[in-house]
Amino acid sequence: MYSLSQSVRMKGAAGEPIRSPFEGLTRLGADFRRGELSIVAAAGGTGKSVAALNLAIRSNVPTLYFSADSTAATQLSRATAILTGGDAKSIKAKLHADDFDEYNDVLAERWWQRFNYSARPTPDEMELQLEAFYEVFNIYPHLVVVDNITNVEAGGSSNADEFTFSLEGLCDYLNELARETHAHVMAMHHVVGEYADGLKPIPQSGIKGKISRVPALVITIHKEIDSMDGRTLHFSPVKNREGFEDSSGETYASFNFNTTNMRLEDVAIGAPF
């Protein structure tokens, strides 16, 4: 039990925003804060993993990334493209050809960003990895990514009600994990069928399993594809305890998606948000 004065000393790093490459979200007051849980939800193939990887790589904070949804080859080629500006497909070809030495130095600089590629990580495995991170670096990661939350093995569910309960239970668990480690925990998630094409704004109610109760921040992502196959990703803060939110998903920050080097860059001022 702490007084308000004592709470000043107890806060630690909780609430501190980590560095973010997404200036449009920052202008909306949507920050990824340590000690809090966020959910990023979108249709399959929209760019959830790309968004998480851009945050992890470009923030350059101590990171533990549970990449259940993408292989080591995919994540490594994407991360290398983000760091170097090179072509992700060419980089992946060099990786498979064992012709990767030119990237050794730039990758070595990110020594405190670690990845786990288990397809079905369990909570026990996640905790073990966090403790191993602490043992190696004497700190917990500032950012933990869970990609995707439905890949976490937390017990079976035989019907929709049990499925929702298990997801809510996972959110409670990840929120507690964020509190205890002072990491920002970002969990990627899917949306309901109505928004499965990823082409229209996704409201808070469009998140699969309706699991928005626990997270401090919920962002939905939809895409826009132009006639030249250019892609823009729109990030909608549909829940935000610390700043602006619009549960309809109709207010968003926009980012050009360079599909060559996997980087997301803010759309020029004047775009809708």
C-alpha positions in Angstrom: 0.0 0.0 0.0 1.5 3.3 -1.1 0.6 6.9 -0.6 0.5 9.3 -3.7 3.9 10.6 -2.7 5.4 7.1 -2.4 3.8 6.2 -5.8 6.2 8.7 -7.4 9.1 6.5 -6.5 7.3 3.3 -7.3 6.3 4.1 -10.9 9.6 2.9 -12.4 9.6 2.9 -16.2 5.8 2.2 -16.4 4.0 4.6 -18.8 7.2 5.7 -20.6 6.6 5.6 -24.3 9.1 3.6 -26.4 10.6 5.3 -29.5 8.3 4.9 -32.4 8.7 5.4 -36.2 5.0 6.1 -36.6 4.8 9.9 -36.2 1.2 10.0 -37.3 0.2 7.8 -34.4 2.3 10.0 -32.0 0.5 13.1 -33.2 -2.8 11.3 -32.3 -1.4 10.6 -28.8 -1.3 6.8 -29.5 2.0 5.8 -27.9 3.3 2.3 -27.1 4.0 2.7 -23.4 6.1 0.5 -21.2 4.1 -1.6 -18.7 1.0 -1.7 -20.9 -0.5 -4.1 -23.4 -1.6 -3.2 -26.9 -3.5 -5.1 -29.5 -2.9 -4.6 -33.2 -5.7 -6.2 -35.3 -6.1 -6.5 -39.1 -7.1 -8.9 -41.8 -4.6 -11.6 -42.9 -2.0 -10.2 -45.2 -2.7 -6.6 -44.4 0.6 -5.8 -42.7 0.4 -6.6 -39.0 3.7 -8.3 -38.8 5.4 -5.7 -41.0 4.1 -3.0 -38.6 5.4 -4.9 -35.5 8.8 -5.5 -37.2 9.1 -1.8 -38.2 8.4 -0.8 -34.6 10.9 -3.4 -33.2 13.7 -2.7 -35.6 13.5 1.0 -36.0 12.9 1.8 -32.3 16.1 -0.2 -31.6 15.1 -0.9 -28.0 15.7 -4.2 -26.2 13.1 -6.5 -27.8 11.9 -10.0 -27.4 9.8 -11.0 -30.5 7.7 -14.2 -30.4 7.4 -14.8 -34.2 4.9 -17.7 -34.3 3.4 -16.5 -37.5 6.6 -16.0 -39.6 9.7 -18.1 -40.1 13.2 -17.0 -39.3 14.0 -16.6 -43.0 11.1 -14.3 -43.5 11.8 -12.2 -40.5 15.5 -12.0 -41.1 15.1 -10.9 -44.7 12.5 -8.3 -43.8 14.5 -7.0 -40.9 17.6 -6.7 -43.1 15.6 -4.9 -45.7 14.3 -2.4 -43.2 17.8 -1.8 -41.8 19.6 -1.5 -45.1 16.9 -0.2 -47.5 17.6 -3.2 -49.8 15.2 -5.5 -51.7 13.7 -8.0 -49.3 13.3 -10.7 -52.0 17.0 -10.3 -53.1 18.1 -10.4 -49.5 16.1 -13.6 -48.9 17.6 -15.2 -52.0 21.1 -14.4 -50.7 20.2 -15.9 -47.3 19.1 -19.2 -49.0 22.3 -19.2 -51.1 24.5 -18.8 -48.0 25.8 -15.5 -49.4 24.9 -13.3 -46.4 28.3 -12.0 -45.1 27.7 -8.5 -46.3 25.0 -8.0 -43.8 26.8 -9.4 -40.7 27.9 -6.0 -39.4 24.6 -4.3 -39.6 22.8 -7.2 -38.0 25.4 -7.5 -35.2 24.5 -4.0 -34.1 21.1 -5.2 -33.1 22.4 -7.7 -30.5 19.7 -6.9 -27.9 16.8 -7.7 -30.2 16.0 -11.4 -29.9 13.5 -13.6 -31.7 11.7 -16.8 -30.8 10.3 -18.8 -33.7 8.2 -21.4 -31.9 5.0 -21.9 -33.8 3.0 -22.6 -30.6 4.7 -20.9 -27.7 3.3 -21.6 -24.3 3.1 -19.1 -21.4 5.7 -21.1 -19.6 8.0 -20.9 -22.6 7.5 -17.1 -22.9 8.3 -16.6 -19.2 11.5 -18.8 -19.6 12.6 -16.7 -22.6 12.0 -13.4 -20.6 14.0 -14.7 -17.7 16.8 -15.8 -20.1 16.8 -12.3 -21.6 17.1 -10.8 -18.1 19.9 -13.3 -17.3 21.9 -12.2 -20.5 21.3 -8.5 -20.4 20.4 -7.8 -16.7 17.2 -6.0 -17.9 13.9 -7.1 -19.2 13.0 -6.1 -22.8 11.4 -2.8 -23.3 9.2 -4.3 -26.1 7.7 -7.8 -26.3 5.9 -8.7 -29.5 3.4 -11.6 -29.6 2.7 -12.4 -33.3 -0.1 -13.7 -33.2 -1.9 -14.0 -29.9 -4.0 -16.9 -31.3 -0.7 -18.8 -31.8 -0.1 -18.9 -28.1 -0.8 -22.4 -26.7 -3.0 -21.8 -23.7 -5.3 -24.8 -23.7 -7.9 -26.0 -26.1 -11.4 -24.6 -26.6 -14.4 -26.5 -27.9 -16.8 -23.7 -28.7 -16.9 -20.0 -29.4 -17.5 -18.9 -25.8 -14.5 -20.9 -24.5 -12.4 -19.4 -27.4 -13.3 -15.9 -26.3 -12.6 -16.7 -22.7 -9.2 -18.1 -23.5 -8.3 -15.0 -25.5 -9.4 -12.7 -22.7 -7.4 -14.9 -20.3 -4.4 -14.5 -22.5 -4.9 -10.7 -22.5 -5.0 -10.7 -18.7 -1.8 -12.8 -18.6 0.0 -10.5 -21.1 -1.2 -7.4 -19.3 0.2 -8.8 -16.1 3.5 -9.7 -17.9 3.7 -6.0 -19.1 3.2 -4.7 -15.5 5.7 -7.0 -14.0 8.5 -6.5 -16.5 7.7 -2.9 -17.5 7.8 -4.0 -21.1 5.4 -2.8 -23.7 3.6 -6.0 -24.8 2.2 -5.8 -28.4 0.0 -8.7 -29.4 -1.1 -9.1 -33.0 -4.6 -10.4 -33.7 -7.3 -11.0 -36.4 -10.6 -9.4 -37.2 -14.1 -10.8 -37.9 -15.1 -12.0 -41.3 -16.9 -8.7 -42.3 -13.5 -7.0 -42.4 -11.5 -10.0 -43.8 -10.6 -8.2 -47.1 -8.8 -5.5 -45.1 -10.1 -2.7 -47.4 -12.3 -0.7 -45.0 -11.8 0.9 -41.6 -12.2 -1.6 -38.8 -14.1 -0.5 -35.7 -13.4 -1.8 -32.2 -16.3 -4.2 -32.5 -14.6 -5.8 -35.6 -11.8 -7.4 -33.5 -12.1 -11.2 -33.4 -13.2 -12.4 -30.0 -14.1 -8.9 -28.8 -11.0 -8.8 -26.6 -10.6 -5.0 -26.2 -11.4 -4.9 -22.5 -7.9 -5.3 -21.1 -5.5 -3.6 -23.5 -4.6 0.1 -22.9 -4.3 0.6 -26.7 -6.0 -1.1 -29.6 -5.1 -0.3 -33.2 -6.8 -1.7 -36.3 -5.2 -1.6 -39.7 -6.8 -1.5 -43.1 -5.1 -1.0 -46.5 -5.6 1.0 -49.6 -4.2 -0.2 -52.9 -3.8 2.2 -55.9 -3.9 1.5 -59.6 -0.1 1.1 -59.6 -0.2 -1.5 -56.8 1.0 1.0 -54.3 0.0 0.4 -50.8 -1.0 2.6 -47.9 -1.7 1.3 -44.5 -4.2 3.2 -42.2 -3.7 2.8 -38.5 -6.9 3.5 -36.4 -6.6 3.9 -32.6 -10.0 2.5 -31.7 -9.2 2.4 -28.0 -6.6 4.5 -26.2 -6.5 5.2 -22.5 -3.8 7.8 -22.9 -4.9 9.9 -25.8 -7.2 10.2 -28.8 -9.4 7.3 -29.8 -12.3 6.7 -32.3 -14.0 3.4 -31.8 -15.5 3.6 -35.3 -12.0 3.2 -36.9 -12.8 6.1 -39.3 -10.0 8.3 -37.9 -6.5 7.1 -38.7 -2.8 7.8 -39.3 -1.6 6.8 -42.8 1.7 5.2 -43.8 3.1 4.3 -47.2 4.2 0.7 -47.4 7.3 0.2 -49.5 6.9 -3.5 -50.4 10.5 -3.6 -51.6 12.3 -2.7 -48.4 9.4 -3.4 -46.0 9.5 0.1 -44.5 6.4 2.1 -43.4 6.7 5.9 -43.8 4.3 8.6 -42.8 2.1 10.0 -45.5 2.6 13.7 -46.0 0.7 16.1 -43.7 -2.8 16.7 -45.1 -3.8 13.0 -45.3 -6.9 12.0 -43.4 -6.3 11.6 -39.7 
